[in-house]
Amino acid sequence: MINRIKRLLAGSTAGDPEHGQHGHDQLQLAAAALLVEAACLDGHYDEDERRVIDGLLRDRFGLDEAEARTLHDQAQLEQSEASQLFGFTRTIKAHYSHEERLEIMEMLWEVAYADGALHDYETSLLRRLGGLLYVSDRERGEARKRVLARLDISGT
């Protein structure tokens, strides 16, 4: 895995016959970039949010600590250079199953609640991302409720 991340950082995943143009690493990077966007949207990107993102990346993608940190760092770079989210969501929508997109939505809710408060901008972003990922409002709301129950906090 670390070699794939190194290739990703070097820009060599495109055309890789094992992974294709939108290989597994690109999918992970797209998902991580959306998580970073959700964390940054309220103007505060603190250590709690960073820790939650690293944990989600480790758990979802089976990464060790160093791999998750490398992916997180690359996602921050990609997110800061991206002018729009459409490229990230298009990659995820095209290559992730509906169930996997629901998992991504749950991950986004978890990041949004990482600092203990849900900002209006975060709510708006998750609504937009739900539409771009073809996750219905009902499914997005159910994902939010699952995260709130898991985190044992109220939704207000």
C-alpha positions, 0 to 999 in steps of 0.5 A, a space after each residue: 500500500 505504501 508504494 501505491 501511495 508513493 506512486 500517487 504522490 509521484 503522479 504515476 497511477 495514471 495509466 497503471 495497468 493494475 489500477 487504471 486511470 481512476 485506480 483504487 488510490 485515486 478513489 481513496 484520495 477523492 474520498 479523503 479530499 471530501 473529508 478534508 473539505 468538510 473539516 475545513 468548511 467552517 473555517 477551523 481545521 483542528 486536531 480533533 478533525 484531523 484525528 477523526 479523518 485519520 481514523 476514518 481513513 485507517 478504518 475504511 481503507 485498511 491503512 496503517 498510521 503512516 499510510 493514513 497520514 500520507 493520504 490525509 496530507 495528499 488530500 489536503 494538498 488536492 483539496 486546497 488546489 481544487 477549484 470545485 468538488 465535482 471532480 472528486 464526487 464524479 470519481 466516487 460516483 463512477 467507481 463506488 457502489 451505492 452502499 460505499 457512497 452511503 459509507 462516504 456520507 457517514 464519514 462526512 457526517 462524522 467529520 462534520 461533527 468532529 469539533 462537536 458542532 455542526 456549522 450551517 456551511 457543513 450542513 449545506 456542503 453535505 446536502 450538495 455532496 449527497 446530491 452529487 453522489 446520488 444519495 437521497 435526502 432520506 438516505 443522507 438523513 439516515 446516515 446522519 442519525 447513525 453517526 449521531 447514535 454512534 457518537 452518542 450526541 444529539 442532532 441539534 
